[in-house]
Amino acid sequence: MNKKIVPDPPRFTPDRELFDRALSHYLQPASPPSFSVHHDLSFEDALAQICDLLRCAAATAAATTQGLTGDPRHMAAATEHLIDNAKTLADRALDCLQAH
C-alpha cells in the first residue's frame, strides 16, 4: 500500500446559481454613470464644484486617517496631502479666473 505525499484536491461541485449570478453581473448592459455634468455648466462653475468636491474628499481622507495605524495610516495621509494640493491649485485657478 503506497501512501500519497500530496492529498487529492477538494472536489469542486459547480453551483449553477453562483454561475448565473456572476454571468448576469458581468454581461449586463453598462449602467448609466453615477455622476453627470450639465452641458451648460460654465468653466468657472465647474472649477468651483471641483473645489467643493476636493474639500469633501480631503475631509473624508482626514477622518479616515484618524482611525488607522501603520502603513494604512500613511497611505490615507498621503492621499489627504495630494487632495489638499489639488484643492490649493484649483482654488488658485478659481482666484485667477475671478480676478479677470
N, C-alpha and C positions, 0 to 999 in steps of 0.2 A: 504494500500500500504506500503510494507516494503522497507526501504532503505538499500541497501547493504553498509557495512562499507568498504569492500575491493572491488575495481573495478575489472572487468574482465581483465585478462592479454590481451595484444595486440594479435591479430590473426597472426599466423605465416603462411605465404604462401611460400612454398618451391620454390626456384629458381633453376631450372634444370641446367642452365648454371653454376651457382656458385657451385652446387654439382659436376658436371662433371669436372670442373676445379680443385677443391680440390681433387677429386678422382684421376685424372690423375697426379697431383703433388705428391701424396703420394704413388702411385702404379707404378710410372715409374721406370725403371731399375736404379740402382745406377750409378751415373755419375763417370767418372774417377777422381782420386784425382787431385786437382788443383796444387799440388806440388809433384814432384817425385825426387828421387835421383838415379844417375847413379850407377850401381853396382860396377864399378871400382874406385869409389871415395875413396881416401885414408883417414885414420883416421885423419891425420894432416890437409888435405884439408877440411874435414868435420868440424873439430873444428874451422878452420879459417872462414869458412862460417857461422858457429854458431855465432862467434864473430861479424861478419858483420851484421847478422840478428838482434842480440841483440842491436847493435849500432843503427840500424834503428828503432827498437821498442822503445828504450829509447828516441830517438829524437821525435818520434810520441807522446809518453806519455808526454814528456816535453811540446810540443806545445799544446796538449790537455789541460794540467793543466793550462796553461796561460789564457784560455778563460772561466774557470769555477770559481764558488764560493761555499763556504759551503762544505757540505759533498761530493758532486761530485768532488770537487777540491781535497779534502783529499784522496779520493779513487784513483784518477788519479795520485796524488803524490806518494801514496803508491805503485801503480803499477810501476811507474818510478823507485822508490827505489829498488824494487825487481828485475826489469830488470837490473839495474845497478849492483846489487850484483851478479846476474848470469853472466853478462858480465865480471866482475872482475875475477870471478872464472874461466871462460872459457879462458880469456886472460892468467891467471896464468898457466893453464893446457897447453896451447899452448907454453908458455915460457919454461915450464919444458920439453915438448916434443922436442923443438928445441935445448935445452941445451945438449941433449944426442946424 
